[in-house]
Amino acid sequence: MVEYGKLVRDKIPDIIFEEGKISLIHTADEEEFKIKLNEKLIEEATEFSENPSIEELADVFEVINAICEFYGFDLKEIEEERIKKLNERGGFTERVILDIVE
């Protein structure tokens, strides 16, 4: 038996069942879901950091989409904010590392 206590994709319990295993699940309430979404974002970002791949980045995007849905954020508005910040503060294309400010 392995305990996880983490947010998983909706079809994971079915996949586990198809493998002949039994899982115990519950549906998160609003507060738990918010906490687990944050944990999942960190988990997926860490996995991408350790293995930069399209598959891992897709997982990060899936969590971001779930966060947008939970908070009612519009991806178009997020993109507009991204462009606004890009124009005001720049992006990361020049690879600038800030070492010291006096």
C-alpha positions in Angstrom: 0.0 0.0 0.0 1.3 3.5 -1.0 -0.3 6.7 0.4 -0.2 9.7 -1.9 -2.7 12.4 -0.7 -2.1 14.3 -3.9 -4.3 15.7 -6.7 -4.3 13.4 -9.7 -5.9 13.6 -13.2 -9.6 12.6 -13.3 -9.0 9.2 -15.1 -6.2 8.0 -12.8 -8.6 5.9 -10.5 -10.0 4.2 -13.6 -6.5 3.4 -14.9 -5.5 2.0 -11.5 -8.7 -0.2 -11.5 -7.9 -1.4 -15.0 -4.5 -2.5 -13.7 -6.3 -4.7 -11.2 -5.6 -2.5 -8.2 -7.8 -0.7 -5.7 -7.6 2.9 -4.9 -9.3 5.0 -2.2 -10.2 8.5 -3.4 -12.3 11.5 -2.3 -13.4 14.8 -3.9 -11.6 17.9 -2.5 -13.6 20.7 -1.2 -12.8 24.3 -2.3 -10.1 24.9 0.3 -8.4 21.5 -0.1 -8.5 21.8 -3.9 -6.8 25.3 -3.8 -4.0 23.8 -1.6 -3.6 20.7 -3.8 -3.5 22.8 -7.0 -0.6 24.8 -5.6 1.2 21.6 -4.6 0.6 20.1 -8.0 1.9 23.2 -9.7 5.1 22.9 -7.7 5.3 19.1 -8.4 4.9 19.5 -12.1 7.3 22.5 -12.3 9.9 20.4 -10.4 9.4 17.5 -12.8 9.9 19.8 -15.8 13.0 21.2 -14.2 14.4 17.7 -13.7 13.3 16.5 -17.2 12.6 19.4 -19.6 10.3 17.8 -22.2 7.1 18.6 -24.0 5.3 16.0 -21.9 6.3 17.6 -18.6 5.6 21.1 -19.9 2.1 19.8 -21.0 1.5 18.7 -17.4 2.4 22.2 -16.1 0.0 23.7 -18.6 -2.8 21.3 -17.5 -2.3 22.5 -13.9 -2.3 26.1 -15.0 -5.5 25.5 -16.9 -7.1 24.0 -13.8 -5.9 27.0 -11.7 -7.4 29.4 -14.3 -10.7 27.5 -14.2 -10.7 27.4 -10.3 -10.1 31.2 -10.0 -12.1 32.2 -13.0 -9.0 33.6 -14.8 -9.3 34.1 -18.6 -6.3 32.8 -20.6 -6.8 35.8 -23.0 -6.5 38.2 -20.0 -3.4 36.4 -18.8 -1.8 36.7 -22.2 -2.6 40.4 -22.3 -1.0 40.8 -18.9 2.0 38.8 -20.0 2.5 41.1 -23.0 2.0 44.2 -20.9 4.8 43.1 -18.5 6.9 42.1 -21.5 6.6 45.6 -22.9 7.2 47.3 -19.5 9.9 45.1 -17.9 11.1 42.9 -20.8 11.2 39.1 -21.1 14.0 36.6 -20.5 15.6 36.4 -24.0 18.7 38.3 -22.9 19.4 35.9 -20.0 20.1 38.7 -17.6 21.3 37.6 -14.1 21.0 40.2 -11.4 23.9 39.8 -9.0 24.0 42.8 -6.7 22.1 46.0 -6.2 23.6 48.8 -4.0 
